[in-house]
Amino acid sequence: MKILFVGDVVRQAGCDFLRRELPNLRRFYGADMTIVNGENAAEGNGILPGSAELILDAGADVITLGNHALRRREIYPVLEESDRIIRPANFHASAPGRGWCLYDCPGKPRVAVINLQGNYLLESHENAFDCMDRLLKEIDAPVKILDFHAEATSEKICMGLYLDGRVSAVIGTHTHIQTADERLLPGGTAYITDAGMCGVFDSALGLAPEPAIRRFRTGLPTRFESVKGPVRLSGVLLEVDGKTGKAVSIKRVNVDG
């Protein structure tokens, strides 16, 4: 089966471009399902019910989130109700929503989509490695896809190697810059350090560069701003053997506006 994963969607520009391009991408690649990270989809930060609805309407089957998942309280009821929008599983147990879900593709094996947040420089309640060990005892699905939303390249690589042969894919998100290290690990797990983003490419991670530069120069609090310009959608296309759960291939995907 083929699974299309799209990196962090950034603000309205990213949402609009995703709505325009995702249906075409699904048809072009013959994707059986699509996973989209939407934790930066709202203007400002986080995700709102409207931006979540837009991503689902564009063709996402599952939305994963990250460290900004709970920034907007308006999304809390949606997280509680929806079985297609997940936040990191290693948040505190009192956090709204769930950390993984099961998705049934017609005529295809069941897919478990899992969301974890890294430990380094991010506020995770439970150690990501321990949390994943716990979840793998609970989840019964031949295909398992992990969105590992983490800051450090080293932590992402270690998670990939730790889970090699136990999940179908470990896809890194959060840093918004697509890496060129996509590979099949020896045990059959597909891996990439970061899938990239869907947002204005000539920018500071999808935002106006001037405020970001000012913050780096002064260390003072800064309000980040949206920016206009050509958008790039980045992600990966996975091919997975549905019987064994092993990855067959992983390919980077980029679409420029």
Wavefront OBJ file of the C-alpha trace (Angstrom):
o trace
v 0.000 0.000 0.000
v 1.055 3.608 -0.583
v 0.944 6.245 2.144
v 1.540 9.936 1.498
v 2.844 11.973 4.440
v 2.887 15.797 4.282
v 5.089 17.855 6.612
v 3.964 20.690 8.906
v 1.309 22.881 7.257
v 2.112 26.510 8.110
v -0.667 29.099 8.410
v -3.248 30.046 5.802
v -0.857 29.994 2.860
v 0.015 26.390 3.608
v -3.625 25.424 4.119
v -4.691 26.986 0.820
v -1.878 25.325 -1.120
v -2.616 21.961 0.470
v -6.272 22.270 -0.512
v -5.219 23.000 -4.089
v -2.533 20.348 -4.512
v -3.275 17.401 -2.223
v -6.100 15.882 -4.303
v -3.852 15.954 -7.365
v -0.970 14.379 -5.444
v -3.155 11.575 -4.141
v -4.281 10.732 -7.662
v -0.801 11.066 -9.180
v 0.832 8.709 -6.686
v -2.162 6.443 -6.203
v -1.954 6.979 -2.438
v -4.186 4.730 -0.365
v -4.102 7.153 2.564
v -2.661 10.538 3.486
v -1.277 11.783 6.804
v -0.741 15.519 7.320
v 0.956 17.297 10.213
v -1.241 20.301 10.994
v 0.144 21.726 14.235
v 1.023 25.120 12.691
v -2.036 25.428 10.452
v -3.746 28.283 12.297
v -2.749 31.920 11.963
v -0.603 32.651 15.007
v 0.191 29.100 16.088
v -1.468 25.796 16.833
v -4.523 24.477 15.034
v -8.146 25.653 15.076
v -11.314 23.733 14.197
v -11.528 25.608 10.885
v -7.981 24.805 9.822
v -8.416 21.178 10.863
v -11.595 20.937 8.792
v -9.810 22.468 5.801
v -6.986 19.900 6.006
v -9.443 17.005 6.246
v -11.518 18.380 3.377
v -8.340 18.661 1.284
v -7.928 14.888 1.518
v -6.046 14.135 4.727
v -7.167 10.909 6.365
v -5.302 11.584 9.618
v -3.912 14.827 11.102
v -0.932 14.642 13.436
v 0.174 17.497 15.687
v 3.105 18.471 17.924
v 4.288 20.904 20.578
v 1.702 23.555 19.577
v -1.185 21.059 19.627
v -2.857 22.550 22.707
v -2.082 26.260 22.168
v -5.629 27.028 21.000
v -8.341 25.967 23.412
v -10.924 26.041 20.638
v -9.492 22.753 19.326
v -9.923 20.861 22.620
v -13.486 19.612 21.957
v -12.445 18.519 18.458
v -9.503 16.549 19.858
v -11.842 14.811 22.290
v -14.394 13.925 19.621
v -12.317 13.140 16.537
v -10.615 9.827 15.888
v -8.717 11.332 12.930
v -6.798 14.116 14.708
v -4.120 13.039 17.173
v -1.684 14.890 19.450
v 1.566 13.530 20.943
v 0.912 10.430 23.019
v 3.482 11.434 25.633
v 1.530 14.515 26.738
v 0.103 14.344 30.258
v -2.827 11.944 30.621
v -5.128 14.895 31.380
v -4.506 16.450 27.944
v -7.502 16.368 25.600
v -7.492 13.921 22.729
v -5.508 10.805 21.963
v -1.976 9.974 20.855
v -2.699 7.356 18.202
v -5.497 6.129 15.991
v -6.396 3.277 13.675
v -7.351 3.897 10.080
v -9.027 1.361 7.794
v -8.227 1.769 4.105
v -10.801 0.010 1.920
v -9.304 -3.269 0.773
v -6.016 -2.587 2.575
v -4.510 -3.543 5.945
v -5.335 -1.495 9.038
v -2.889 1.341 9.702
v -1.942 2.656 13.139
v -0.810 6.279 13.119
v 1.134 7.314 16.225
v 2.232 10.810 17.299
v 5.117 11.409 19.711
v 6.976 14.514 20.862
v 10.715 14.499 21.483
v 12.299 14.949 24.897
v 15.119 17.369 24.034
v 14.109 21.072 24.333
v 10.399 20.185 24.283
v 8.094 19.703 27.269
v 7.123 16.057 27.087
v 5.500 14.507 30.140
v 6.643 10.951 29.366
v 9.908 9.804 27.824
v 9.237 9.240 24.129
v 11.115 5.935 23.954
v 9.351 4.496 27.003
v 6.000 5.736 25.716
v 6.537 4.012 22.365
v 7.412 0.729 24.078
v 4.173 0.972 26.031
v 2.073 1.777 22.962
v 3.472 -1.074 20.899
v 2.085 -3.480 23.504
v -1.396 -1.963 23.034
v -1.594 -1.428 19.264
v -2.711 -4.267 17.009
v -2.188 -3.269 13.376
v 0.180 -4.638 10.711
v 1.204 -1.173 9.499
v 2.445 1.385 12.040
v 3.477 4.932 11.094
v 5.118 7.204 13.671
v 5.211 10.995 13.369
v 8.088 11.875 15.698
v 7.815 15.603 16.362
v 11.232 16.435 17.771
v 13.883 19.153 17.847
v 17.159 17.222 17.753
v 18.362 15.343 14.700
v 20.203 12.938 16.984
v 17.038 12.075 18.912
v 15.115 11.417 15.713
v 17.812 9.139 14.310
v 18.041 7.242 17.598
v 14.256 6.750 17.609
v 14.396 5.385 14.075
v 17.118 2.914 14.975
v 15.387 1.998 18.246
v 12.164 1.132 16.415
v 13.744 -0.474 13.346
v 11.783 -3.597 12.514
v 9.007 -2.763 14.998
v 7.193 -0.069 12.985
v 6.735 0.564 9.286
v 8.042 4.136 9.293
v 9.491 6.831 11.531
v 8.845 10.249 9.982
v 10.401 13.267 11.665
v 8.569 16.597 11.831
v 8.866 19.971 13.636
v 11.954 21.606 12.074
v 10.193 22.450 8.761
v 13.328 21.742 6.678
v 13.162 18.605 4.580
v 16.233 16.437 5.065
v 17.889 14.307 2.381
v 18.489 11.209 4.511
v 15.454 9.134 3.572
v 16.311 5.445 3.797
v 15.173 1.931 4.578
v 16.735 0.804 7.840
v 18.086 -2.776 8.061
v 15.013 -4.117 9.875
v 12.559 -2.774 7.291
v 11.570 0.583 8.791
v 11.414 3.624 6.500
v 13.054 6.707 7.996
v 13.586 10.414 7.336
v 14.766 12.995 9.873
v 12.267 15.652 8.726
v 9.543 15.582 6.105
v 9.633 19.381 5.647
v 6.665 21.735 5.559
v 3.831 23.058 3.439
v 4.334 26.811 3.591
v 6.014 29.844 2.035
v 9.467 28.584 1.091
v 11.436 31.864 0.956
v 10.863 32.502 4.635
v 11.992 31.648 8.154
v 10.307 28.255 8.453
v 7.159 29.594 6.788
v 7.117 32.959 8.602
v 8.391 36.460 7.881
v 12.187 36.472 8.356
v 12.590 39.974 9.838
v 10.997 39.277 13.266
v 12.900 35.993 13.515
v 16.190 37.700 12.706
v 15.415 40.435 15.229
v 14.840 37.816 17.918
v 18.134 36.085 17.130
v 19.975 39.416 17.226
v 18.417 40.825 20.400
v 17.037 37.871 22.351
v 13.892 39.913 22.975
v 10.341 38.500 22.670
v 9.017 38.813 19.141
v 5.635 38.385 17.519
v 6.111 36.218 14.448
v 4.274 37.282 11.301
v 2.913 35.567 8.227
v 4.667 36.132 4.922
v 3.570 36.060 1.291
v 5.354 34.273 -1.505
v 5.578 30.986 -3.417
v 4.600 27.950 -1.363
v 6.291 24.557 -1.335
v 4.615 21.346 -0.190
v 7.078 18.774 1.126
v 6.626 15.259 2.397
v 7.334 11.625 1.639
v 5.653 8.764 -0.184
v 5.863 5.409 1.584
v 5.245 2.012 0.087
v 4.583 -0.667 2.696
v 4.035 -4.415 2.477
v 0.671 -4.791 4.168
v 1.283 -8.401 5.211
v 4.633 -7.928 6.936
v 4.343 -4.238 7.831
v 7.831 -3.701 6.394
v 8.539 -0.650 4.260
v 9.357 -1.287 0.610
v 10.394 2.258 -0.309
v 10.460 5.862 0.832
v 10.628 8.786 -1.579
v 10.770 12.517 -0.933
v 7.940 14.577 -2.447
v 8.101 18.292 -3.267
v 5.573 20.473 -5.090
v 6.364 24.135 -5.751
v 3.691 26.781 -6.203
l 1 2 3 4 5 6 7 8 9 10 11 12 13 14 15 16 17 18 19 20 21 22 23 24 25 26 27 28 29 30 31 32 33 34 35 36 37 38 39 40 41 42 43 44 45 46 47 48 49 50 51 52 53 54 55 56 57 58 59 60 61 62 63 64 65 66 67 68 69 70 71 72 73 74 75 76 77 78 79 80 81 82 83 84 85 86 87 88 89 90 91 92 93 94 95 96 97 98 99 100 101 102 103 104 105 106 107 108 109 110 111 112 113 114 115 116 117 118 119 120 121 122 123 124 125 126 127 128 129 130 131 132 133 134 135 136 137 138 139 140 141 142 143 144 145 146 147 148 149 150 151 152 153 154 155 156 157 158 159 160 161 162 163 164 165 166 167 168 169 170 171 172 173 174 175 176 177 178 179 180 181 182 183 184 185 186 187 188 189 190 191 192 193 194 195 196 197 198 199 200 201 202 203 204 205 206 207 208 209 210 211 212 213 214 215 216 217 218 219 220 221 222 223 224 225 226 227 228 229 230 231 232 233 234 235 236 237 238 239 240 241 242 243 244 245 246 247 248 249 250 251 252 253 254 255 256 257
